[in-house]
Amino acid sequence: MFRHKKENYRSIVKDLNKDFPNCDVKLSGEYFKIYTSNSEEHRTLTAYLDEKSEEFYVIQPLNARPLKSVIKGLPTSTEIGEIKDDLTAQGFNVEKVAQLTIAKTKSPLPIFLVELKKSPNSPDIFQLKKCCYLSVKVDNLNRRPEVTQCYICNLFNHSSKNCHMRTRCLKCGEPHKTIDCPIKDKIENPKCINYNKLGHIRPTGAIAKNSPSQKRKKAKPYLTATPTF
């Protein structure tokens, strides 16, 4: 769990140590890393920070993260609900299904991202042979080689699913989601709300090139799911 550092951080850290003596709090740049001893304490601490209107985000442990894969072989016109219902009927605990798109044009692809809740009794998704009455192939998800950026606060290294930070618009920096921004036209010479650099609004250029994710092997550029705001 990461909590944003504020001017009154001393009193907040003091309260954390008092109310959660088993937690470890470590400074990490502009944030405090908060480590809990168990899942119950984690839930209690999350509710505690929410009640105090603190800004923070949560990094899920590996065993709590969904299993992600892609299904190939279905028509682009296949309904998301149809895929989810079929997988559920076959015994899978489906958390999310999304159709992948071509990054630049947003045109739909015959490739579907599937997120499953991990369970010891769940079938092996990679052994799936049929879905929606058609023969399919299941592969690992190849992530795009770019910095992870939250669609709520538009800060980096975490997703919107577990974000409790203040909402910020990527276009104008105001407290609303980017999809709700009144600015609908293309912005000429945009300005990054995180680095105040002109020319881009997402982590591109030197920022992205210096990130660890860019040093990994390039994934297929079209494997991108349309984000849910």
Number of C-alpha atoms within 10 A of each C-alpha: 18 22 22 16 19 13 7 8 13 11 10 16 16 11 12 19 14 11 12 15 10 14 18 14 17 13 12 12 9 11 15 20 19 19 15 19 11 10 9 10 15 17 11 13 19 17 12 14 16 13 9 9 12 18 16 22 22 19 15 13 7 8 10 10 13 18 18 19 19 22 24 17 15 21 13 15 10 13 14 15 12 13 20 21 14 15 20 13 10 14 13 21 19 18 15 15 22 21 22 22 21 15 15 8 8 13 11 18 19 15 22 28 22 24 19 19 16 17 12 6 9 13 13 10 20 13 11 15 12 17 20 15 9 11 12 15 18 20 14 12 17 16 14 18 19 19 20 16 16 20 23 23 24 25 21 13 11 20 18 19 15 15 20 20 19 15 19 20 19 25 22 18 18 14 14 17 18 22 14 10 15 10 11 10 6 8 13 9 11 17 19 19 20 14 12 11 12 12 14 18 20 20 19 14 10 8 13 17 15 12 14 11 16 16 12 10 9 13 14 11 14 19 21 22 19 14 9 9 12
